[in-house]
Amino acid sequence: MMACDTFTEYYAPLLDDTYDVVDRIVINAYFNLACSPGGFRQWWYNLHGTLDHLDDTHLMRMAGRFSRRVRGWAKKNNIPVIDCKDGDRKHRIAQQYIPSDPTFRGIFAVMVARMPSPVWRVLRFDSGGFHLKRKEPMPFTNHYFFHIMDAQWGHVTVMLCGHPPFKGTVMLNGHEYTASLARRRGIGFTKDGNCFVEMTDSRQLTEAADALRSKAAIGQLRQVCERWIYRCVCFGLSFDEQKRTGFRYTYSVYQVEYSRNLLFRNGRQMERVFDGMIDRTRRLLDIRRVLKIFGRRNRRYKRFGPSAREQVVVETPEYDLTVFKLHFGKLTLKLYTKGECVLRSEAISHNVKELGCGRIIDRFNDIVNRLSELLENFLNALQCVDTAWVRDGQLDDLPTPGQVGRTRVGGVDVNRPRTRAAMEATIALALKPGGFTAAEHADHVRRLLGAEGLRYTSRQSAYDLKKLRGKGLIDKTHPRSRCYCVTSIGLRTMTGLIVLREKIIKPLLSNLGRCRSGPPAHKSSKLDVCYRQLQHGMQDLFRQLHFVEHDTMSNVLSM
């Protein structure tokens, strides 16, 4: 089932299928009553019946009891407890301990790591009173990562702080949930790592993946959290103590990843498409870093069936790995190759507060829909930059005056360096979620112009943007907003003008009448070969038109 963005539609003839899935989900869990000093006092009184023992010593004893119970229970049940160092990838370490029995359910490993956490400090006074306040700076405390195999969600991780009120985090994987749901529905598929590479019925698998976008997904998230987090917190509070004190968690969504996966028919073709697209768009989109990790083998030209699943480590992946990311605050747009023939695009919210649609778990559907919209805009803009074009007559129309409402504005002269810099900055900011402001545009123009653009201000940026609006190349996100967005036609046009000048006209004129002689270099790129052929082919045309430099005039007269 093909997605509806222009990027996917353009490469549809090369694809076997596509599917969308909510990938990584991180949910924060907290006991709302104990988050305030007064509420924590009340909870402590409900637990002990008195406030006489509310001090730092007894709070530390509760944390020590949590640790002893976890390690004692793990030793009794032969569950490994691994003390991790700073920088250890705990999820990858846990992969080594996943049970081979497919029917196993429960905790199979516990990781312990020290991380900063808000901890209460009790200040006792001579008069007998006391005061609660947070320790500053936040101290490093032991956090316990319980790795669990769940019937519906597969590998689930519950992280708990050992200090009361036992702040927690639940980490889920949407790919594993989709795979589990597909098995229950009898849908055949081949899964390589964290992606589907083959499926018997793509429509049914897409419907299974879309289950996380339905209203029922909120209930599924609540159920998996409550199914395991209270079992984990019982090392600090028994079930009877939880019930007696009314200890109940409140959940809020912290991080979400939404991905679109394109399954190409052969891997080498996918690699050529992706690498060529990066080469064409890297400078225009201001992609400052492209990660390239070489794998152990080359991708196949044709697929002869599913490949054997192997454990992949980042240092030596099975196939070449190419990744580029664009960061916008707490949001990241990402495109990379995965496995033999999967091209994955992701919209990642490192903090869903950035999306402006709420954080409570009941807003999960709004969060996913917002990320889906951001991902489609990203792919549409990427396709516009990659396949640019300039319409007939547009070169004559752009320098003429434009109109914004009732205001007449100047035209767009692409021969001026400031105008070209303004257009390049607009293209680079086109992928920014929510649009960009004149101040952000001015910063980018100053970076492009270097020393010549030190005096370029936001007012000049607003004027240049108004001229682009007069030609319909950009628009405001809202009539009363101060943010701008680029239209699809404007993105293609501005990219086309820059490519036409920088990649076509300029290279031809730089060697006018002086074509390089001799055989081409041994490792010339396809682009260099095209330039060489064009220069030889255009030489006769330039001579017939007398379009030559002064020092080649004698050659023309001798013809």
N, C-alpha and C positions, 0 to 999 in steps of 0.2 A: 504494500500500500504506500504510494508516493505521497510525500509531504507537499505542502502548498506554497513553499517559498520559491522564488525565482532561481536560486542557486541549485536546488534539487531538481527543479523542472529542466534546467539547462543541461544537466548531466544525466537526466533520466535514461537516455539510450544506453548508457554505460553501466547502469545499475541493475542488480537483481531485485533489490527491495530496500525499504527504509522502515525504521520504527523509532518512535519517541518513547522516552522513559524518564521518570523521576529517579535520579540516581542516588546520591548521598543525601541523607536526612539526619540532622542533628537537632535534638529536642532537649531543652533545659528543663530540669525538674527542681522545684524548690518548695519548701514548706512556708507558705505565705505568712502565717501567724508569727513564726519565729524570726522573720526577717527584720522586725523592729524591736527595739529594746524592751518596750512594754509587753509585746507579744511573747518574746522569749522568756521573760519573767513568768508569765502566766503558764506557758508550756512547762517550764521547769517545776512550778508549783504543782501542776497536775501530775507530773511524773513522780515527784518525791514527797509531796504533801507539805513541804516547807521550803523556805528560801535561805535557811541558815548555811547550807552547804554550796550555795551558788558562788563559786570562786574559781580562779584560774586552775587551781590544783585539781578540783573535781572535773573540770572540763577536759583537762589533759588525761585524767584517768579514763574518761569515757572514750577518748581517742585510742588510748592504749588497749582498752578492753576490745574495741572493734578490731584492732590488729591481731590480738591474740586469738580471738574467735575465728577470724578468717583463716589464719595459718593452721590452727588446730583442726578445723573442719576440713581444710584442704589435705592435710596430712592423713587424716582418717580415711578420706575417700580417694586417695591417690591422685589428687588434682595438683598439677604443677603450679607453684607460685614463683614468678620470675621478678626479681628486682631490676628495674630498667634504669639506665643512665640517661643523662640529658642527650637528646638527639636520636635515641633509639626509635625505630619505626615499630611501635608495639603491634600494629595490625599485621605486619608482615611476620613478626616473630610468632604471633598466634597461629598463622597459617600452618606452621610445623606441627601444631598440636591438635588440629582438627580431627575428630574421630573418624576412623575408616568405616564404622558402622553407620549406614544411612538412616537407621531408625533411632540413633542416639538423640536424646533431648535433655538439655540442662547445661550447667556450667562445665566447661572442659578445660579452662585455664584462667589464671588470675595474674595480672600484671600490676606491679606496684611502682609508682613513680612520684617524685616530689614536684609539686607545682604550687604556685601562689594561690591563696584562697582567702576570702574574707572570714576572719575568725573573731569571735567576741572576746573582749577583755573586761574583767570585772575589777572596778576600783572601789575598794572598801574604805570607809571613813571611820574616824575615831568615835563618832557619835553612834555608830552602828548601822548607818545607812550605806548604800552602795550605788554605783552608777555603771551602766553598760555602754561600751563604745567599741568601735571596730579598731583592731590593731593596725597601725600605720607605720611603715609600709606593710602591705599584705605579706604575712610570713609564708614560707614554703612548708607545705604539709603533705603528708602521704595521701595519695589518691589511688584508689583501687579500681582496676579495669577488669570487670567480670566478662569473659568471653563466653557466649551462650549459643547453643544451637536450638533454634525455635522451629516449630513445625510449619509456620506460615512465612516467616521472615528469614529463615536460614541463619546466617551468622549475625548475631546481635551483640553489641557491646554496651554494657552499663557501667558508667564511671561514677564513683561515689567518693566524696571527701570524708575522711574518717572522723572529722570534728563535727560536733553538733552545730547546726541542725541538719547535717548530712546532705549538703547540696549535691545534686546529681545531674548526669547527662546521659541520654540514650542515643546511640548511633546506629542507624539502620541503612540498608542498601536496597534500593528499589529494583535493581537487576535480580537479586536473589528472591525478592518477593514475587516478581513477575515469573521467574522460572518455577517457583513452587506452585503458583496459581496455574501456570500452563500444564504442569504435570497432573494436577488434580482434574483439569479439564480434558486431558488426553491429547494435548497438542505436542507434536514431535518437534524437537529442536536440537541443535548442536551449540553448546556454549563453550567458548574459549576464553578462560579467565573471566573478565567482567563484561563480556559482550556476547551477543548471539551472532553466530556466523552463518547458520542455516536454519530454516524452519519449514515445516510441512504446510502450514497454513498461516500466511503472514497477516491476514485479516483478523483471525482469531487471536494471534499473539499480540497484535496491536490493541485489540479490545482488552486483553489481559493487562497490558501495560497501562492502558487508560484507566484501569481501576483505581490507580492512585490519584487520578484527577477528578474522581466522582465524590459526591458528598459522603458516601460510605467510607471513604478513606480516613476521614477524621475519627470515626469509631474504631477502625482498625489500628490507627496509631495509638489511641488511648488504651486499647486492650493490650497491645504488646508491651506498652510501658508499664501498666499496672500488673501485668502477668509476671514480670521479673523484678521490677525495682523494689517492691516490698519484700521479696525474698532475699534480695541482696542487703537491704538496710536492716534486716533482722539480726545481723551480726552486731549492730549497735543498739538496736531497740527490738526487743522480742515482739511477737505478734500481739501478745496481751498488752504490752506497754504502748504499742501503736494504737490499739483500740481504745485504751483507757485515756490517753491524752489527746485523742482526735487527730493523730498525725496523718495528714493527707497531703499528697503532692499536687501542685499546680504546674501545668505544662505550658511551655511557650516554644515556638519554633525559632531556632537560632541560625542554622545554615541549611541551605537547600541547593542541590545541583540538578539542572534539567539538561538532558542531552538528546541530540538527534543523531542517529547512526545511519550512514549510507553504506550499503553493502555492494561493492563493485564486483563485476564478473571476474576480473583478474587483477591481481595485486600490482603488477608492473604498470599497467595502465593507470591505476589509481595514483601510484607514486609519481608518474609523469605529470598527471593533471595537478596534483597538489603542489609539487615542487615548482612547476611553471607558474601557478597562481601566486605563490609566495614571491617569486622573482619579479613578477609584474606589479604586485601591489605593496611590496615591503616598504619602499621609499615613500609612496604616496600616503599610506596609512600610518607612517611613523612607527613601524614595528621595529623596536630597538634590539630585540633579541629573539633569535630563532634557535631552538635547541635541536641539535642533530646528534643522535646516538646510533652508531652503526651496530647492526645485529649480526647474528651468527650465520644467517643464510639469506639468499635473495628471494624476493617474492616470486611466486609462480606466474608464468604467463597465462596459463589457464588452470582452472580449478578442476581437480579430478575427485572431489569428495572432501569430507571434513578431515582436517589435519589432527594428528594426535595432540592431546592437551599436555602441555609441559609447563612447569613452574617457570615464570619469567621474573628475572631480577633486572633492575634498572641498568646496572653496569653492563650487562651482556644480554640484551633482549633477543628474542628469537628472530625478529625482523627489525629492519631499520625503523627508528622512531624519530619523527619530525614533529615539533610542537611550536606553536606561537601563541602568545597570550597578549591580551590588551587589558590593562587594569584601569578602572575608573572608580577610585575610592574603594568602597567595600564590595564592588561588583567586578567580576572578571568574565571576559569573553574569550573562549579558547577554541582552537581548532588543531586537531592532531590525528595522526594515523595510529591505528590500533590493530594488532594482529596481522593476519595475512592480507586482508582486503577490506577493512572497515575504516571509514573516515568518520571521525566523531567530532561534533561541534557541541560546545557546552556553554551554558549561561550559569554562572556560579554566584550565589549571594553569600558572602562571608558573614554578613550580619543582615538579616531580613529587615531590620529597621530602615536600611537604605532604600528599600522598595516603597516605603510610605503606605503600606496597606495593612498594617497591624502585625503583631507578633504572636497573639494567642493562637492556640492550636485550632480553634474554630475558623481561623482565617487561612488555613492551609491551602484550600482551593484557590483563593485569591492570589496567594503567593506563587503557586505553580503557574497559574494563568499569566501572571505578570512576567515570570521568567520565560515562559513560552513566547510571549509577545516580544521580549527583548531578543531572544534567540532568532526569531524570524526576521526582525529588523536588521540584526547583525548579518545574517546570510544574504538578505536582499541587498544591503549596502555593499557587501563584499562582491556580489555578482555585478553590481553596477560599476564598481571600480575596475573589476577584471575585464569586463566587456564594454569598453567605452566607445562613444561614437559622437561625431559632430554632424548635425543636419545640414543639408544644402542651404546656402544663404545665411547661415548663422554667423559666419565670420564677418559678413557685411552688417548684420543686424546688431551685434553686440556693442560696437562703439557708439551707436545712436542713443539719444537720451531715453530713459525708462520712466515708468510711472509707478509710484507707491501711494495708493489712495488718491488723494487730490494733489499730492506733491510730485513735482517733476524732478527727477534726479539724473545725474550724469550717466554716461554709458560705461561699458566695461572694456578697457583697452588692454588686451593681453600682452602688448608689447612693453608695458611698463613693469619693471621688477616688483614694485609694491603691489600691483594688481595680481601678478602671478603668485606672489607670496601669500596674499589674502586668500586666493583660491586654493592653494596647497594647504593652508591652515584649515580652511573649511572642510576639505576632503578628509584630512587627518582627524578632525573632530566629529565627522559625520557618524561614526559608530558609537559615540558617547551616549549612553542611555539617558533619556530625558532632555536631550539637547545641550547646547553650549551657550555661554554668555559672551558678550563683547570683550570682557576682561580676559577670559580664557583664550579667546581668539587673538587678542593683542599679544598675550604672552607667547603664543605659538608663532606669530608673525615675527616678533623680535628675535626669536631663536633662529628662524629661517634667514632673516636678513643680516644677522650678525651685527657688526659694528655700525652698519648703515641704518639699522632699525632700532637703535637705542632710544630714539625720541618718539617712536611710534606709540601712541596713547590709545586708551579705550575709546575716546571720541573719534579718532581717526578710524578705528576698527568699526565702530557703529556706522560711520559714513560709508565705508567700503561694503559693509554687509547690506546697507540700504540699497546700494547700487546693484548688488547681486539679487536682492529682492525685486528690484524693478525689472529684472530680466526673467523672473520666475525660477531662478536657480536655487534659492532657499526660501524659507518661510518661517514665521514664528510658530512655536508650539501651541500658542493660544493668543488670541488677539491682544490680550492685556499682559501677556508674559514678556519677560526680558530674555527668554531663551530662544534659540534658533534651531531649526532642523533643516536638513538638506533634502530636497525632493529627489526622486529617483531619476527624473530627466535631467535635473541640475547636476547630479552626481556624475552621470554618464557624460554630460557635456563638458564640465570642468576637467574631468579626467582626460577626455578626448583632446581638449585644447592643449593640456600640458604634455600629453604623450606625443601629439602631432608636432609640437615645437621642439621638445627635448629629445625625442626618440626617432623622429623621422626627418624633419627639416634641418635641424642643427647638424646631425651626423652627415647628411648629404652635402650641405654647404661647406662643412669643415674640410672636405676632400674634393671640392669642385675643381675639375680639370686635372686632378693629381691622383688618379687611381693607383693603388699600390700594385706593383708588378711582382712577378714571381709566384711560386706555388703558395697556397695558404698554409698557415701554421698547422702542425700535426694535431694539436688538441684544440682546434677552434670550436667555439660554441656555435649552435645553430643560428643565433642572432648575429654573430660576426660573419658567418657565411652569407646570410641574407644581405647584410650591409655591403659586403664585397660585390655580390652579384648586382645589387641596385646601383652601386657606383659605376660599374662597367656599363650597365644598361643605360644609365642616365647621361653618360658622357656624350654620346652622339646627339641626344635631345638638346643638351645644353649648347652644343656647338651650332645646331641648326637654328636655335633661338638667339644665338649670339649672347648667351647668358654665361659670360666668362669673366675671369679676372683680367686685370690689365696686363700682367706678365704672360698671359697665354694668348694675347691678341695676335701675335705673329703666327701662332699655329693655325688660327682661324683663317688669316689672310692667305696662308699658303695652301689652303684646301682647294 
